[in-house]
């Protein structure tokens, strides 16, 4: 398996309509997967940064969620309008601070 410098895990978990926790897919996360892959390819960084769909990341209440590793940050309420900014930042090893809803500790 090729190793990448960074990974974007985009939650595409879907719950039934009206579920109290909501779901990332219900908040529009599914189109983010292909949009981020496309943006990374356009920048020429798809060999260093990988965007991939993920099951539940336990961040259901914050809208469409993305976890960026190895930075241990979670982005919330992500929309298609944020894709280019996220792709540029992750390619440069940066974090989009305005979207951060959780910052984990490194061990």
Backbone as CSV, one residue per row, in Angstrom:
resi,resn,N_x,N_y,N_z,CA_x,CA_y,CA_z,C_x,C_y,C_z
1,UNK,0.844,-1.182,0.000,0.000,0.000,0.000,0.882,1.235,0.000
2,UNK,0.661,2.144,-0.939,1.464,3.373,-0.946,1.125,4.256,0.251
3,UNK,2.152,4.832,0.822,1.948,5.739,1.958,1.799,7.166,1.444
4,UNK,0.883,7.892,2.015,0.684,9.303,1.683,1.137,10.148,2.865
5,UNK,1.462,11.411,2.587,1.847,12.339,3.655,0.662,12.694,4.543
6,UNK,-0.509,12.828,3.920,-1.708,13.207,4.661,-2.915,12.487,4.071
7,UNK,-3.899,12.336,4.938,-5.152,11.690,4.546,-6.323,12.564,4.976
8,UNK,-7.332,12.615,4.129,-8.600,13.260,4.451,-9.656,12.163,4.473
9,UNK,-10.212,11.899,5.644,-11.274,10.911,5.778,-12.601,11.654,5.815
10,UNK,-13.403,11.469,4.776,-14.676,12.171,4.657,-15.790,11.215,5.079
11,UNK,-16.493,11.545,6.135,-17.563,10.686,6.620,-18.722,10.699,5.624
12,UNK,-19.153,9.505,5.221,-20.316,9.391,4.328,-21.410,8.540,4.981
13,UNK,-21.373,8.449,6.306,-22.381,7.679,7.019,-23.761,8.301,6.806
14,UNK,-24.739,7.432,6.580,-26.119,7.898,6.369,-27.044,7.217,7.369
15,UNK,-27.826,8.020,8.052,-28.882,7.515,8.935,-30.226,7.868,8.322
16,UNK,-31.266,7.222,8.847,-32.598,7.503,8.331,-32.953,8.976,8.575
17,UNK,-33.731,9.521,7.687,-34.183,10.905,7.783,-34.875,11.130,9.127
18,UNK,-34.548,12.200,9.791,-35.164,12.540,11.056,-34.477,11.951,12.273
19,UNK,-33.390,11.202,12.058,-32.661,10.644,13.199,-32.124,11.805,14.035
20,UNK,-32.238,11.736,15.368,-31.823,12.863,16.222,-30.344,13.239,16.096
21,UNK,-29.475,12.284,15.776,-28.051,12.601,15.632,-27.725,13.187,14.261
22,UNK,-28.619,13.020,13.308,-28.317,13.454,11.952,-27.288,12.527,11.329
23,UNK,-26.737,12.926,10.191,-25.675,12.146,9.560,-24.909,13.037,8.596
24,UNK,-23.668,12.667,8.368,-22.843,13.458,7.454,-23.388,13.408,6.028
25,UNK,-23.818,12.210,5.587,-24.378,12.108,4.237,-25.616,12.986,4.112
26,UNK,-26.431,13.007,5.152,-27.606,13.866,5.147,-27.262,15.347,5.146
27,UNK,-26.010,15.657,5.528,-25.533,17.045,5.519,-24.711,17.368,4.278
28,UNK,-24.717,16.454,3.288,-24.072,16.753,2.009,-22.635,16.291,1.858
29,UNK,-22.218,15.293,2.630,-20.807,14.881,2.561,-20.447,14.049,1.339
30,UNK,-21.382,13.329,0.777,-21.041,12.414,-0.319,-20.384,13.107,-1.515
31,UNK,-20.875,14.228,-1.983,-20.206,14.904,-3.103,-18.810,15.434,-2.760
32,UNK,-18.532,15.591,-1.458,-17.219,16.096,-1.047,-16.092,15.132,-1.410
33,UNK,-16.374,13.834,-1.400,-15.339,12.840,-1.680,-14.763,13.053,-3.080
34,UNK,-15.609,13.024,-4.083,-15.123,13.187,-5.461,-14.587,14.592,-5.706
35,UNK,-15.201,15.588,-5.087,-14.728,16.963,-5.260,-13.313,17.131,-4.710
36,UNK,-13.036,16.546,-3.542,-11.691,16.644,-2.970,-10.688,15.842,-3.784
37,UNK,-11.065,14.657,-4.230,-10.171,13.867,-5.087,-9.819,14.641,-6.346
38,UNK,-10.804,15.253,-6.936,-10.597,16.039,-8.160,-9.705,17.248,-7.898
39,UNK,-9.953,17.953,-6.804,-9.149,19.139,-6.471,-7.696,18.756,-6.214
40,UNK,-7.466,17.639,-5.535,-6.095,17.183,-5.279,-5.409,16.773,-6.578
41,UNK,-6.135,16.114,-7.463,-5.566,15.719,-8.751,-5.214,16.946,-9.586
42,UNK,-6.102,17.936,-9.576,-5.854,19.165,-10.339,-4.604,19.888,-9.836
43,UNK,-4.356,19.812,-8.537,-3.171,20.437,-7.949,-1.915,19.592,-8.139
44,UNK,-2.098,18.347,-8.566,-0.964,17.457,-8.734,-0.443,16.869,-7.442
45,UNK,-1.276,16.844,-6.405,-0.826,16.347,-5.101,-1.498,15.041,-4.690
46,UNK,-2.239,14.414,-5.591,-2.967,13.193,-5.246,-2.048,12.036,-4.874
47,UNK,-0.801,12.076,-5.255,0.150,11.023,-4.875,0.660,11.221,-3.440
48,UNK,0.549,12.439,-2.918,1.002,12.734,-1.549,-0.135,12.837,-0.552
49,UNK,-1.323,13.183,-1.040,-2.490,13.384,-0.172,-3.630,12.527,-0.709
50,UNK,-4.274,11.811,0.177,-5.366,10.922,-0.217,-6.673,11.361,0.431
51,UNK,-7.697,11.515,-0.377,-9.051,11.778,0.110,-9.841,10.490,-0.043
52,UNK,-10.474,10.053,1.025,-11.229,8.803,0.937,-12.483,8.858,1.797
53,UNK,-13.495,8.138,1.319,-14.747,8.036,2.058,-14.523,7.218,3.313
54,UNK,-15.268,7.556,4.340,-15.153,6.876,5.621,-16.540,6.571,6.162
55,UNK,-16.607,5.565,7.008,-17.827,5.328,7.771,-17.882,6.367,8.893
56,UNK,-18.755,6.174,9.825,-19.007,7.157,10.878,-17.745,7.543,11.651
57,UNK,-17.569,8.838,11.838,-16.442,9.394,12.593,-16.899,9.918,13.959
58,UNK,-18.138,9.647,14.333,-18.718,10.096,15.608,-18.757,11.614,15.751
59,UNK,-18.999,12.286,14.661,-19.111,13.750,14.676,-20.428,14.179,14.026
60,UNK,-21.439,13.350,14.175,-22.708,13.490,13.470,-23.370,14.857,13.630
61,UNK,-23.221,15.436,14.802,-23.954,16.665,15.116,-23.350,17.927,14.514
62,UNK,-22.199,17.811,13.832,-21.533,19.018,13.322,-21.657,19.185,11.817
63,UNK,-22.543,18.444,11.175,-22.676,18.529,9.731,-21.626,17.672,9.060
64,UNK,-21.404,17.872,7.782,-20.432,17.068,7.028,-19.059,17.196,7.680
65,UNK,-18.472,16.045,8.043,-17.221,16.036,8.799,-16.088,15.398,8.007
66,UNK,-14.894,15.947,8.212,-13.670,15.421,7.616,-12.617,15.377,8.707
67,UNK,-11.888,14.273,8.788,-10.758,14.177,9.698,-9.485,14.199,8.861
68,UNK,-8.566,15.077,9.220,-7.288,15.208,8.524,-6.196,14.583,9.389
69,UNK,-5.523,13.602,8.822,-4.440,12.916,9.515,-3.140,13.077,8.734
70,UNK,-2.002,13.134,9.373,-1.735,12.851,10.767,-1.861,14.069,11.677
71,UNK,-2.576,15.083,11.249,-2.701,16.307,12.041,-3.692,16.176,13.184
72,UNK,-4.506,15.113,13.173,-5.470,14.849,14.239,-6.458,15.999,14.418
73,UNK,-6.980,16.515,13.307,-7.997,17.559,13.390,-9.254,17.100,12.666
74,UNK,-10.386,17.601,13.139,-11.661,17.327,12.495,-12.248,18.650,12.027
75,UNK,-12.722,18.637,10.803,-13.432,19.783,10.234,-14.925,19.490,10.301
76,UNK,-15.719,20.516,10.557,-17.165,20.341,10.614,-17.897,21.331,9.743
77,UNK,-19.121,20.973,9.393,-19.992,21.790,8.549,-19.318,22.132,7.223
78,UNK,-18.597,21.161,6.677,-17.871,21.367,5.422,-18.860,21.351,4.258
79,UNK,-18.642,22.265,3.304,-19.475,22.338,2.102,-18.582,22.266,0.865
80,UNK,-19.200,22.142,-0.280,-18.441,22.119,-1.534,-17.637,23.402,-1.732
81,UNK,-18.113,24.501,-1.178,-17.400,25.772,-1.296,-16.062,25.747,-0.549
82,UNK,-15.893,24.825,0.395,-14.661,24.715,1.179,-13.605,23.815,0.543
83,UNK,-13.975,23.070,-0.479,-13.104,22.039,-1.049,-11.761,22.578,-1.524
84,UNK,-11.745,23.630,-2.322,-10.483,24.143,-2.849,-9.555,24.620,-1.734
85,UNK,-10.122,25.262,-0.726,-9.315,25.731,0.400,-8.723,24.556,1.186
86,UNK,-9.540,23.525,1.416,-9.046,22.343,2.127,-7.959,21.653,1.313
87,UNK,-8.176,21.477,0.023,-7.194,20.806,-0.833,-5.874,21.569,-0.856
88,UNK,-5.927,22.879,-0.965,-4.695,23.679,-0.971,-3.980,23.572,0.369
89,UNK,-4.730,23.682,1.456,-4.120,23.644,2.787,-3.483,22.290,3.077
90,UNK,-4.189,21.210,2.826,-3.654,19.887,3.129,-2.444,19.578,2.255
91,UNK,-2.446,20.063,1.038,-1.306,19.860,0.148,-0.057,20.573,0.642
92,UNK,-0.272,21.669,1.365,0.838,22.453,1.911,1.144,22.085,3.358
93,UNK,0.420,21.106,3.900,0.642,20.701,5.287,0.030,21.646,6.297
94,UNK,-0.963,22.422,5.861,-1.631,23.373,6.752,-2.996,22.857,7.167
95,UNK,-3.589,23.568,8.104,-4.926,23.269,8.599,-5.812,24.466,8.318
96,UNK,-7.051,24.222,7.927,-8.031,25.295,7.715,-8.678,25.578,9.070
97,UNK,-8.097,26.504,9.791,-8.497,26.773,11.177,-9.979,27.102,11.328
98,UNK,-10.561,27.816,10.388,-11.961,28.230,10.522,-12.928,27.050,10.507
99,UNK,-12.487,25.893,10.025,-13.348,24.715,9.964,-13.097,23.716,11.102
100,UNK,-12.064,23.944,11.897,-11.697,22.989,12.950,-12.760,22.976,14.053
101,UNK,-13.253,21.764,14.344,-14.199,21.583,15.436,-13.616,20.687,16.525
102,UNK,-12.523,20.039,16.210,-11.866,19.183,17.189,-10.384,19.078,16.833
103,UNK,-9.551,19.180,17.833,-8.108,19.007,17.650,-7.661,17.975,18.663
104,UNK,-7.249,16.816,18.196,-6.812,15.736,19.070,-5.373,15.915,19.496
105,UNK,-5.018,15.136,20.482,-3.642,15.166,20.966,-2.822,14.154,20.194
106,UNK,-1.590,14.473,19.992,-0.653,13.530,19.399,-0.010,12.740,20.510
107,UNK,0.217,11.463,20.266,0.857,10.651,21.305,2.368,10.653,21.166
